[in-house]
Amino acid sequence: MGPYLLKRLLATIPVMLVVAVFIFLLLRLTPGDPAAMIGGDYATEAQIDEIRQTLGLNEPLLTQFVIWIGNILQGDLGESFFFKKQVSELIVARIEPTLSLSLVTIIFTVAIAVPIGVLAAYRHGSWIDRIVMGFSVLGFSVPVFVIGFGLIYVFSLQLSWFPVQGYNRIGNGVTPWIHNLILPALALSVIFVAFIARMTRTSVLEVLGEDYIRTARAKGQTETKVLMRHALRNAAVPIVTVIGFAFAILVGGVVVTESVFNIPGLGLLTVDAVLNRDFPTIQAVVLLFSLVYVMINLAIDLSYTLLDPRIRY
Amino acid sequence: MTDMSVLEIQNLTVRLPASADRDNAVTDIGFTVNPGEIVCVVGESGSGKSVTAQAVMGLLPRELTPTQGVTRLDGEDTLTASSQRLRDLRGTQMAMIFQEPMTALNPVARVGTQIAEVLEIHTKLTASERRARAIEIMDAVQLPDPDKMVDAYPHQLSGGQRQRIMIAMALVLDPSLLIADEPTTALDVTTQAQILKLIKEMQQRRGTGVLFITHDFGVVAEIADRVVVMQHGRIIEQGTRDQILGFPQQDYTKMLMASVPSMTPPERTPVGGPEALSVSHLDKTYGRRGFLSQSRIVQAAQDVSFVLRKGETLGIVGESGSGKSTVARCIARLIDPTKGSITLQGREIATLPETRLRPYRRAVQIVFQDPYRSLNPRRTVGQSLTEAPMNFGITRQDALTQARDLMSLVGLSPDALDRYPHQFSGGQRQRICIARALAVKPDVLIADEAVSALDVSVQAQVLELLDDIRERYNLAMLFITHDLRVAAQICDRLIVMKSGKIVEQGATAQVYAAPQDSYTRLLLDAAPGANVEFGQGSAVG
């Protein structure tokens, strides 16, 4: 396990390096000059040149890259061109809403999808199964903004149970925090519920045909425990895999969802940074997202060893 | 008599779904199991023996419904019992062990926990008491070091050990009825002998009534008190072990016993044909050594050398893990040997790279164990039979003509070429697999446990077919089996393997009459019913 973990952690280095090179070049090879953006409409050529000088953008690309990587290795993500703040400060300030939304969404998803998936598998072919599968098709095909606006219309505008938009920091209390998150998290979770419920159903259905399920029944075990204790854990590896992927997709998808629900997280930060050609912020956020992806993948792989004693690294 | 029986089945009929090939899975059957008695239900696949057991346990699949009869367990009908009552009875008054110990245990739960689960369901014992009872019963079924093994996972145990865990789980609450559904079929002969002994011992000590389902007359001879013979869901005859084995009344019973190959090999003249294949000092090592990972090395085959002549059948016998299949796969180059040489048609093929090996692939063909899984279910038999010849440059038309001839050769209708594998029975599929192997006119035919999954009557026919083909084409046949009865009948010479090494080799008759190695003796003694001769239509004990 130890050596395996070390090997996997070392393997993230080249991945991150490739991402770094890619995002660095992408920003500099696409049109749009940050200095011109900062200078504004009335800046003279000389003034823009001066700004470029101070930002270090007139150095050769290789020099810029080496300086950037060097700073990152020392824990310095640089200063934002646009916000005029340390990028690390910006990220710290914006990470809470993003993580909150992703986590709450994933919790909702798992809490809904796994039980209905198990139930559908257990009563496969019955009307329960058909309803779950029908919902699953629906969940795939209805766009998230339709669900979002539908939920807002019913629960915020008609019933006034939840706020329409916005975010409340967890520091202000858990109740207002969750109150603001329920609708966006529900809207976001629909497609993942559809996906994971389907996955759970297939996976559990397969396991229910196994001999050890028959053994458990032959012992006189109740059906609930046969499902929860024997079937679900054996079916868990594919389910956990898709839950992990769903989480990664969620974190990466915040750019869109935070714009829709007006949540001041990393997604909105990214949008602002892109619109303003804020190179240091974009680079840092993209690197952070890719690090999260790699770590989630590692966590998924490690979770296999907890779920199945036959898997050892 | 009635109130003495542990299990009394009367007029039981279980209906099959409408799509099945007959109306009932079992029709109007009746027999009893008394305390301390082992009743063997014998029959081929589809005889309804497992359905009977499932009906008693209340574990019938949803599609099957009992339409009449009673199954009385200690006087209580389990067919009409509520599901709650059935759950209470399972594990306490009736328990079951299954064929496949590899899959019958939950792979992600510790074996001790799985035994303790029975106690958790049915008793009020505390967690530590349950654990203590689990260790106790593990000791009783003679598992080594139960204090440690109680925390092991199923994959850490051998097949025999897992079956002991299953037996421990079944017997921990002293049920009055134990149903054993082919409990030793998946085990090696030596393990099988131990498990049979254990079931008998436990049953005698505890006075348990045992309903023992098997297809193997060797096992029947070994442990049965009484025997029930079933075919197509009906009871053909029943009686005491000696009655049935000694004086069978029904033709079907006689035929079944006549199909059991004899343990005494016939005299054979040594085959002196030219060498078809020679293997020398073959090694196969599994294991990986890599950056930051520990090395774990398994020597699957070690220093294996033999010669196979044209027209000869050479048997490789051994238990699982003995390396017999590894050797076969190396020869067919399905896996690459680590060391040693394999000479085919005077050409060294052990180290030949894939591109230059291709022409030689034709020369070695394999028939595998499980005919249900070795044919592609989405391709017609015709497609399966013509694919290989077309790979070697024969036109489609010629390949089809040849496929029709092959079908008649293996005893199937040439018109069945556009059917799919699921439309054939197990025995027919194995014939198709043989035809497929013959389609490229091989020099060496490897039969890797090719008859092990078949019923005895079908087995006898397929063995005859293989022998016939070997003779007709002067084939060199490598026959891999764990079944010493089969090996006795078909092999000219025999290799006995253990832990990757050859421990003995010689003419079959000689190996059986005077085994040189102690392991060979052990194997021969362990074969169930080894001292019983079934071949004459009735058993001579």
Interface residues (C-beta under 8 A of the other chain):
Chain A: P3 Y4 L6 K7 E210 D211 Y212 R214 T215 A216 R217 A218 K219 G220 Q221 T222 R229 H230 R233 N234 L307 D308 P309 R310
Chain B: M57 L59 L86 R87 D88 L89 R90 G91 T92 A95 M96 F98 E100 T103 A104 L105 N106 P107 V108 A109 E117 V118 I121 H122 Y153 H155 M166 M169 F291 L292 S293
